[in-house]
Amino acid sequence: MRVTAPAPDARPGLPIRMLNDRLLVSVDGDPAERRSSAGIVIPATAAVGKRLAWASVVAVGQHVRQVELGDRVLFDPEDRAEVELAGSTYLLLREKDVHAVAAPRGTGEGTGLYL
């Protein structure tokens, strides 16, 4: 029986090694349904403009420069490719498709505003 160790650029348990400038991300929450700041549920059928989505990075390619494993990134959900690994669905992105990386809370830098 052959056992392989996970790649250092991927979350443990994922049988994948990303190439070049690719990112594998896990989408935060259910993209179909949202809640307003007052707690009102907004269904997926509600008409809204182009809306970006947040995701957590679970694997990175060797040529990714500005995104690290575990970062939360902002991206356009229309520019995506889905893949299923170990029973979970992930999205495959290029680093250039990421619009922003969330600042970690409690860094003590900046104005105190978070993405």
C-alpha positions as CSV (number, residue, x, y, z in Angstrom):
1,M,0.0,0.0,0.0
2,R,1.4,3.4,-1.1
3,V,0.8,6.4,1.2
4,T,1.7,9.8,0.0
5,A,2.1,12.9,2.1
6,P,0.0,15.9,1.3
7,A,1.8,18.7,-0.7
8,P,3.0,21.6,1.5
9,D,1.0,23.9,-0.6
10,A,-2.4,22.2,0.2
11,R,-4.6,21.7,3.2
12,P,-3.9,18.3,4.8
13,G,-6.3,15.6,3.4
14,L,-6.6,17.0,-0.1
15,P,-5.2,14.7,-2.7
16,I,-4.0,17.5,-5.0
17,R,-1.0,19.7,-5.9
18,M,-1.8,22.9,-7.6
19,L,0.3,24.1,-10.6
20,N,1.5,27.5,-11.8
21,D,-0.7,30.4,-10.6
22,R,-3.8,28.4,-9.7
23,L,-5.7,28.6,-6.4
24,L,-8.1,26.1,-5.0
25,V,-10.7,27.8,-2.8
26,S,-13.6,26.8,-0.6
27,V,-16.6,29.2,-0.8
28,D,-17.7,30.8,2.5
29,G,-21.3,29.9,3.2
30,D,-24.1,29.2,0.7
31,P,-23.7,31.5,-2.3
32,A,-27.4,31.0,-3.2
33,E,-28.8,32.6,-0.1
34,R,-27.7,35.7,1.8
35,R,-28.7,37.6,4.9
36,S,-28.9,41.4,5.3
37,S,-27.3,43.2,8.2
38,A,-30.8,43.2,9.9
39,G,-31.0,39.4,9.5
40,I,-33.5,39.3,6.6
41,V,-33.0,36.3,4.3
42,I,-32.4,37.3,0.7
43,P,-33.2,34.4,-1.7
44,A,-31.0,33.4,-4.7
45,T,-33.8,34.6,-7.1
46,A,-33.6,38.2,-5.9
47,A,-32.2,40.4,-8.7
48,V,-29.0,42.1,-7.7
49,G,-26.1,43.6,-9.7
50,K,-22.8,41.9,-10.1
51,R,-21.8,40.6,-6.7
52,L,-18.4,39.3,-5.7
53,A,-17.9,36.4,-3.3
54,W,-15.6,35.4,-0.5
55,A,-13.7,32.1,-0.3
56,S,-10.9,30.5,1.8
57,V,-7.7,29.3,0.0
58,V,-7.1,25.6,0.6
59,A,-4.3,25.1,-2.0
60,V,-1.9,27.2,-4.0
61,G,0.4,26.7,-7.0
62,Q,4.1,27.3,-6.9
63,H,3.9,30.5,-8.9
64,V,1.3,32.3,-6.7
65,R,3.0,35.4,-5.2
66,Q,0.5,37.4,-3.1
67,V,-2.0,34.8,-1.8
68,E,-1.2,32.3,0.9
69,L,-2.8,29.1,2.2
70,G,-5.6,30.0,4.6
71,D,-6.2,33.5,3.2
72,R,-9.8,34.8,2.5
73,V,-10.0,36.1,-1.0
74,L,-12.6,38.2,-2.9
75,F,-13.4,37.0,-6.5
76,D,-16.1,37.1,-9.2
77,P,-18.1,33.9,-8.9
78,E,-18.9,34.0,-12.7
79,D,-15.2,33.4,-13.5
80,R,-14.9,30.0,-11.9
81,A,-14.5,26.2,-12.5
82,E,-15.8,23.7,-9.9
83,V,-14.1,20.5,-8.9
84,E,-15.1,17.9,-6.3
85,L,-12.4,16.4,-4.1
86,A,-12.8,14.1,-1.1
87,G,-16.6,14.7,-1.2
88,S,-16.4,18.5,-1.1
89,T,-16.9,21.0,-3.9
90,Y,-14.1,23.6,-4.4
91,L,-13.5,26.3,-7.0
92,L,-10.4,26.6,-9.2
93,L,-9.2,30.2,-9.8
94,R,-6.1,31.9,-11.2
95,E,-4.3,34.4,-9.0
96,K,-5.1,37.2,-11.4
97,D,-8.9,36.5,-10.9
98,V,-8.6,37.5,-7.2
99,H,-9.7,41.1,-6.5
100,A,-8.6,41.3,-2.8
101,V,-7.2,39.4,0.1
102,A,-8.8,40.1,3.5
103,A,-6.6,41.6,6.2
104,P,-6.3,39.4,9.2
105,R,-8.2,40.7,12.3
106,G,-6.2,42.1,15.2
107,T,-3.1,43.1,13.2
108,G,-3.2,46.5,14.8
109,E,-2.4,48.2,11.5
110,G,-4.5,50.6,9.4
111,T,-7.8,52.1,10.2
112,G,-9.5,49.1,11.8
113,L,-11.7,48.5,8.7
114,Y,-11.9,45.0,7.3
115,L,-12.8,43.7,3.9
